Amino acid sequence: MMLDGYIRTTADQGDDRAVQDVMSLYGIPLVKETTANTLVVGSELLPDRVVTSLAWQGKTWQETHEIVIFHAQDQAAPGRVVRRNLALLLEQAVQLPRSSWGILRGVRPGKIVRRLFDEGYTKADIAAVFEQEYLAAPEKAALLLEIALRQRDILPPETPRSVGVYVGIPFCPSRCLYCSFPSFVLPPQEKLQIFMQALKADIVSAGHLLRQQRLQMETLYIGGGTPTSLPAKELEQLLSWIQEYLGRPKLGEWTVEAGRPDSLNAEKIAVLKGFPISRLSLNPQSMQEKTLQRIGRKHSVQDIIEMFASLRQNGFSNINMDIILGLPGETPADVQHTLREIAKLSPESLTVHTLALKRGSALAEKLLLQEEVPLPDAAAVAEMIEASKNGARAMGMAPYYLYRQKQMAGQFENIGYAKEGCECAYNIRVIEERQSILGIGPHATSKIVEPDGYRLHNCYHAKQVDCYIRDIDRYIANREDAFRRFAGRE
């Protein structure tokens, strides 16, 4: 069905962002002039309800819905109703299919569940909110509730003085086709040493901040990039500094992203064994040789299998693996093969990502240049997601955290699955945004949560390594100032 775009009536009182959000889901642009194939949108905001209209090809449809306020700070309610009404009108008038996530566009839909529980809503109430107010499919509401209830069972309540700590290492063996993170090939030794000294200053300052503000590190996560891209000597330095200046996490959870098997060797594994690391992540993304080559990986499926076995032989008993659904050229059968191969290895957790076409990635640039990239369609990705859900449960895992991304294939989600007792507490805390995060390293973000548990203050380190090194003192000072003003207030 051909649509030129949409235009809004001069009397429209609707939230401009709300209308734009819905139209962008369907790829319908805002235009300046009307034709026979232009949608005309109008909204009237009344004290207790919103009336939304949609005119097209000489016909007009109308949807009215009450404004439901979920809590005292719920300022988004009118815009939410505009989005709801408009999505229903597009379905009725133009037969545009509704996403299984309805009008939800945020990265963290689980935060809504948590807030509604805080406000005294029951499970049935929350399911009704997602289905009736957000137009989410019943299975999405059930998934969010399952995850929220599991999180409540496995983690202690947050306190104003508990924090998670993230250390970002921006280097990788090579850049993958889909990656948009600021990651760099390992620099020459002289520049690497300059970086390490800036990173040490960052870690030392973070440790001082923890003590000064009487903050307790609950979890520690070393990500990137690929931290194990560092040479063995620098990797040992990093872990030693963390242990000396930050101490051990209260929950005993210390995660290292090993990422790719070509970033590890026997010497580095021996270094990792020398520290109380409780969780490693080895991320194949696919167990198809053709896919690994297409996305720019410099290792084979057999390398993944052998590295996993080596980690097991060296005593690592909590290993996560990541896969990505929707990779170029892959089919549901390929994903089923990947899941069977991973099941043979029997990791403790599996993180299932859906491909997101991020700006800055080589994949997005290829599509922008109209190069032919064989991406699976939404129906194929949906089949892959169903296969991953069944595969994870067959491995004895259940979902424990979820987040979404923009430009994600098919408007789906990323889900972390884990066996009982093997969930990553850091992942839960950072996605739910109810605990402060102290960020260290390039592209790290510190998130300071106010005592009410709902308001955030962010503080950013530079993405580029050169800027991080040059201005490290300023970034440290900004972080200290943010924590001094907001963190730990009772």
C-alpha positions in Angstrom: 0.0 0.0 0.0 1.5 3.3 -1.1 1.5 6.2 1.4 3.2 9.5 0.6 3.5 10.4 4.3 1.5 12.2 6.9 0.5 15.7 7.8 -1.1 17.1 11.0 -4.1 19.3 11.2 -3.6 22.9 12.3 -5.8 22.3 15.3 -3.8 19.2 16.4 -3.1 19.2 20.1 -1.3 15.9 20.1 2.3 15.4 21.3 4.5 16.0 18.3 7.1 13.4 19.5 4.4 10.8 20.1 3.0 11.1 16.5 6.5 11.0 15.1 7.4 7.9 17.2 4.5 5.9 15.8 4.9 7.0 12.2 8.6 6.2 12.3 7.8 2.6 13.4 6.1 2.2 10.0 8.5 4.3 8.0 5.9 7.0 7.2 7.5 10.5 6.8 6.2 13.9 7.7 5.3 15.9 4.5 4.4 19.5 3.8 1.7 19.0 1.2 -1.2 16.6 1.0 -2.1 14.2 -1.8 -4.7 11.5 -2.1 -2.2 9.1 -0.3 -1.4 11.4 2.6 -2.6 10.6 6.1 -4.0 13.5 8.0 -3.6 13.2 11.8 -5.3 15.2 14.5 -5.6 15.0 18.3 -7.7 16.7 20.9 -6.4 16.6 24.5 -9.2 16.7 27.0 -8.8 16.7 30.8 -9.5 13.0 31.1 -9.1 11.6 27.6 -7.5 12.0 24.2 -9.5 12.0 20.9 -7.3 11.1 17.9 -8.5 11.2 14.3 -7.0 9.9 11.0 -8.2 10.9 7.6 -7.2 9.2 4.4 -8.7 9.0 0.9 -11.9 10.8 1.9 -12.6 8.8 5.0 -12.1 9.6 8.6 -11.5 7.3 11.6 -11.5 8.3 15.3 -10.3 6.7 18.5 -10.9 7.9 22.0 -9.2 6.7 25.2 -9.0 7.8 28.7 -5.7 9.1 30.1 -4.5 6.6 32.7 -2.0 8.0 35.2 0.3 5.2 36.6 2.1 7.2 39.3 2.5 10.8 40.5 5.4 11.5 38.1 3.7 10.0 35.1 4.0 13.0 32.8 4.1 10.8 29.6 0.5 9.7 30.0 -1.1 12.0 27.3 1.6 11.3 24.7 1.2 7.6 25.5 -2.5 7.7 24.7 -1.9 9.6 21.5 0.5 6.8 20.4 -1.9 4.1 21.4 -4.8 5.7 19.5 -2.8 6.4 16.4 -1.4 2.8 16.3 -5.0 1.5 16.4 -6.2 3.8 13.7 -3.3 2.8 11.4 -4.3 -0.8 11.9 -8.0 -0.1 11.2 -7.7 2.4 8.3 -4.5 1.3 6.5 -4.2 -2.3 7.7 -0.7 -1.7 8.9 0.3 -4.7 11.2 0.9 -3.9 14.8 4.3 -4.8 16.4 4.2 -7.4 19.1 5.7 -4.7 21.3 2.8 -2.4 20.5 3.8 1.3 21.1 6.7 0.5 23.4 9.9 2.0 22.0 12.1 2.3 25.0 15.3 0.3 25.6 14.2 -1.0 29.0 10.5 -2.0 29.1 11.2 -4.0 32.3 11.5 -0.7 34.2 7.8 -0.1 33.7 7.0 -3.5 35.3 9.2 -2.7 38.3 7.6 0.7 38.8 4.1 -0.7 38.6 5.0 -3.3 41.2 6.3 -0.5 43.4 3.0 1.3 43.0 1.1 -1.8 44.2 -0.1 -3.2 40.9 -0.7 -7.0 40.7 0.5 -9.3 38.0 -2.9 -9.3 36.4 -3.0 -5.4 36.6 0.4 -5.2 34.9 -0.5 -7.6 32.1 -3.6 -5.5 31.4 -1.6 -2.3 31.3 0.8 -3.7 28.7 -1.9 -5.2 26.6 -4.5 -2.4 26.8 -2.4 0.8 27.2 0.8 -0.2 25.4 -0.9 -2.6 22.9 1.8 -5.2 23.6 1.1 -8.8 22.7 0.1 -11.1 25.7 3.3 -13.1 25.3 5.5 -10.0 25.6 3.7 -9.0 28.8 4.1 -12.5 30.2 7.8 -12.5 29.3 8.4 -9.2 31.1 6.5 -10.4 34.2 8.5 -13.6 34.2 11.8 -11.8 34.1 10.8 -9.2 36.7 9.6 -11.8 39.2 12.8 -13.8 38.7 15.0 -10.7 39.3 13.2 -10.1 42.6 14.0 -13.6 43.7 17.7 -13.6 42.8 19.0 -10.2 43.9 18.9 -8.3 47.2 17.2 -4.9 47.2 19.4 -2.0 46.1 20.7 0.4 48.7 21.7 4.0 48.1 25.4 3.1 48.8 25.7 0.0 46.6 27.1 0.4 43.1 28.1 -1.6 40.1 31.5 -0.9 38.5 32.2 -1.1 34.8 35.7 -1.1 33.3 35.8 -0.6 29.5 38.7 -1.7 27.4 38.3 -0.3 23.8 40.5 -2.8 21.9 39.5 -5.7 19.6 41.5 -8.1 17.4 39.4 -6.7 14.4 36.2 -4.9 13.8 33.1 -6.9 13.2 30.7 -6.0 10.4 27.8 -5.1 12.7 29.7 -3.3 15.4 29.2 0.4 16.2 31.1 0.5 19.5 34.2 2.7 19.7 36.7 -0.2 19.4 40.2 -0.1 18.0 42.9 -2.5 17.0 45.6 -2.7 19.7 48.0 0.2 19.3 51.8 0.0 19.3 53.5 -0.7 22.7 54.5 2.9 23.4 50.9 4.2 22.9 49.5 1.3 24.8 51.6 2.2 27.8 50.4 5.7 27.7 46.8 4.4 27.7 47.5 2.0 30.6 48.8 4.9 32.7 45.6 6.9 32.0 43.5 3.9 32.9 45.4 3.3 36.1 44.8 6.9 37.1 41.1 6.3 36.4 41.0 3.1 38.5 42.9 4.7 41.4 40.5 7.7 41.4 37.5 5.4 41.3 38.8 3.5 44.3 39.3 6.7 46.2 35.7 7.8 45.3 34.3 4.5 46.6 35.9 5.0 50.0 35.3 8.8 50.2 31.6 8.4 49.5 31.3 5.2 51.5 30.0 3.3 48.5 30.2 -0.5 48.3 31.0 -2.2 45.0 28.4 -4.9 44.5 29.5 -6.2 41.1 32.4 -5.7 38.7 32.2 -6.0 34.9 35.1 -5.7 32.5 33.9 -5.2 29.0 34.7 -3.3 25.8 35.8 -3.9 23.1 37.5 -7.1 24.0 39.4 -6.8 27.3 41.4 -10.0 26.6 42.8 -8.3 23.5 45.4 -6.8 25.9 48.7 -8.6 26.0 49.2 -10.9 29.0 51.4 -8.4 30.8 48.9 -5.5 30.5 46.0 -7.8 31.3 47.7 -8.8 34.5 48.4 -5.1 35.3 44.7 -4.2 34.8 43.4 -7.0 37.0 46.1 -6.2 39.7 45.1 -2.5 39.8 41.4 -3.4 40.1 42.1 -5.8 42.9 44.4 -3.3 44.7 42.4 -0.1 44.4 38.8 -1.3 44.0 38.8 -4.6 46.1 36.4 -7.5 45.6 32.7 -7.1 44.8 30.3 -7.7 47.6 28.3 -10.3 45.7 31.5 -12.0 44.5 30.6 -11.4 40.9 33.5 -10.4 38.7 32.9 -10.7 35.0 35.4 -10.5 32.2 34.4 -10.3 28.5 36.8 -12.7 26.8 34.7 -12.2 23.7 36.5 -13.9 20.9 38.7 -17.0 21.0 41.5 -15.3 19.0 41.9 -12.8 21.9 42.9 -15.6 24.3 45.9 -18.0 24.7 47.3 -20.2 27.4 49.3 -17.3 28.9 46.3 -15.1 29.3 44.1 -17.8 30.7 46.8 -18.4 33.3 46.6 -14.6 34.1 42.8 -14.8 34.5 43.1 -17.8 36.8 45.3 -15.8 39.2 42.3 -13.5 40.1 38.9 -14.2 41.7 37.0 -13.9 38.4 33.7 -15.6 38.8 32.3 -15.3 35.2 33.6 -15.2 31.7 31.9 -14.5 28.4 33.0 -16.2 25.2 30.9 -14.8 22.3 30.8 -16.8 19.1 27.7 -14.9 17.6 27.3 -17.8 15.2 28.6 -21.3 14.9 28.5 -21.1 11.1 31.9 -20.8 9.3 30.4 -18.8 6.4 28.9 -16.3 8.9 32.1 -15.8 10.9 33.9 -15.0 7.6 31.2 -12.6 6.4 31.0 -10.6 9.7 34.8 -10.2 9.8 35.8 -12.7 12.5 39.4 -14.0 12.3 38.7 -17.3 13.9 36.9 -20.6 13.2 34.1 -22.5 14.8 36.6 -25.1 16.0 38.6 -22.3 17.7 35.5 -21.5 19.7 35.0 -25.1 20.7 38.7 -25.6 21.7 38.9 -22.3 23.7 35.7 -23.2 25.6 37.2 -26.6 26.5 40.4 -24.9 27.6 38.5 -22.5 29.9 36.7 -25.5 31.4 39.9 -27.4 31.9 41.3 -24.3 33.8 38.4 -24.3 36.2 36.1 -21.6 34.9 32.6 -22.9 35.9 30.4 -20.0 34.9 30.7 -19.2 31.2 28.3 -17.1 29.1 28.0 -17.3 25.3 26.5 -14.6 23.0 24.7 -15.2 19.7 23.2 -12.7 17.2 20.0 -13.4 15.3 19.5 -11.8 11.9 23.1 -11.9 10.7 23.6 -11.5 7.0 23.0 -14.7 5.0 21.7 -16.7 8.0 18.5 -18.8 8.0 16.5 -20.2 10.9 18.2 -23.6 10.1 21.6 -21.9 10.6 20.5 -20.6 14.0 19.2 -24.0 15.0 22.6 -25.5 14.1 24.3 -22.8 16.2 22.1 -23.6 19.2 22.8 -27.4 18.9 26.6 -26.7 18.8 26.3 -24.4 21.9 24.2 -27.0 23.7 27.1 -29.5 23.3 29.4 -27.1 25.1 26.8 -26.5 27.9 27.5 -22.9 29.0 25.8 -21.6 32.1 24.2 -18.7 30.3 23.3 -17.6 26.8 22.7 -14.0 25.7 20.6 -13.8 22.5 20.8 -10.5 20.6 18.8 -9.5 17.6 20.8 -7.7 14.9 20.5 -3.9 15.2 21.6 -1.8 12.2 23.6 0.8 14.1 25.0 4.0 12.7 28.7 3.8 12.5 28.8 0.1 11.7 30.3 -1.2 8.5 27.0 -3.1 7.9 24.9 0.2 8.1 27.4 1.9 5.7 27.0 -0.9 3.2 23.2 -0.6 3.3 23.5 3.2 3.0 25.6 2.7 -0.2 22.9 0.3 -1.4 25.3 -2.6 -1.5 23.5 -5.9 -1.6 23.5 -7.5 1.9 21.4 -10.7 2.3 19.6 -9.8 5.6 16.9 -12.2 6.7 13.4 -10.7 6.8 11.3 -10.2 10.0 9.4 -13.5 9.6 12.7 -15.4 9.5 14.0 -13.5 12.5 10.8 -14.3 14.4 11.4 -18.0 13.7 15.0 -17.6 14.9 13.8 -16.0 18.1 11.4 -18.8 18.8 14.2 -21.4 18.1 16.5 -19.5 20.5 13.8 -19.5 23.2 13.2 -23.2 22.9 17.0 -23.9 22.7 17.8 -22.0 25.8 15.0 -23.7 27.8 16.2 -27.1 26.5 19.6 -26.2 28.0 17.9 -25.6 31.4 17.9 -21.9 31.2 15.3 -19.2 31.8 15.2 -15.5 30.8 16.5 -13.2 33.4 17.0 -9.8 31.7 15.8 -8.1 28.5 16.5 -4.9 26.6 15.6 -3.5 23.2 17.5 -1.3 20.7 16.6 1.1 17.9 17.1 -0.1 14.3 16.6 -3.7 15.6 15.6 -6.3 13.0 11.8 -6.8 13.2 11.3 -4.7 16.3 12.3 -7.6 18.6 14.5 -7.7 21.7 17.7 -9.0 23.3 17.3 -11.6 26.1 19.7 -13.0 28.6 19.0 -16.6 29.6 20.8 -18.4 32.5 20.7 -21.6 34.5 19.5 -21.1 38.1 22.1 -19.4 40.2 24.2 -18.3 37.2 22.5 -15.0 36.4 24.7 -12.0 35.9 23.7 -9.5 38.6 25.5 -6.6 36.9 23.4 -7.1 33.7 20.2 -6.9 35.7 21.3 -3.8 37.6 22.5 -1.9 34.6 19.4 -2.6 32.5 16.9 -1.9 35.3 18.7 1.4 36.2 17.9 1.2 39.9 21.5 1.1 41.1 24.4 3.6 40.4 27.1 2.5 38.0 30.6 3.8 38.3 32.2 3.8 34.8 35.9 3.5 34.2 37.8 3.6 30.8 37.0 5.1 27.4 33.3 5.3 26.4 32.3 4.4 30.0 29.2 6.0 31.4 28.7 6.6 35.1 25.0 6.5 36.1 24.1 8.0 39.5 20.6 7.0 40.7 18.9 9.3 43.1 17.5 7.9 46.4 13.9 7.6 45.0 15.3 5.1 42.6 13.8 6.7 39.5 15.9 9.7 38.6 19.3 9.4 36.9 22.3 11.6 36.4 24.8 10.5 33.7 28.5 11.3 33.4 30.4 10.3 30.3 34.0 9.5 29.5 35.4 10.2 26.0 34.7 7.6 23.3 38.0 8.2 21.5 41.1 6.8 23.2 43.3 9.9 22.4 40.7 12.2 23.9 40.4 10.0 27.0 44.1 10.0 27.5 44.5 13.8 26.9 41.6 14.8 29.2 41.6 12.0 31.8 41.9 14.5 34.7 38.8 16.4 33.5 36.8 13.2 33.2 37.8 12.0 36.6 36.9 15.4 38.1 33.5 15.4 36.4 32.7 11.9 37.8 33.8 12.8 41.3 31.6 15.9 41.2 28.6 13.9 40.0 28.9 11.3 42.7 29.6 13.9 45.3 26.3 15.7 44.4 24.0 12.8 44.0 25.3 9.4 45.1 24.5 7.8 48.5 22.1 10.5 49.6 19.7 8.9 52.1 
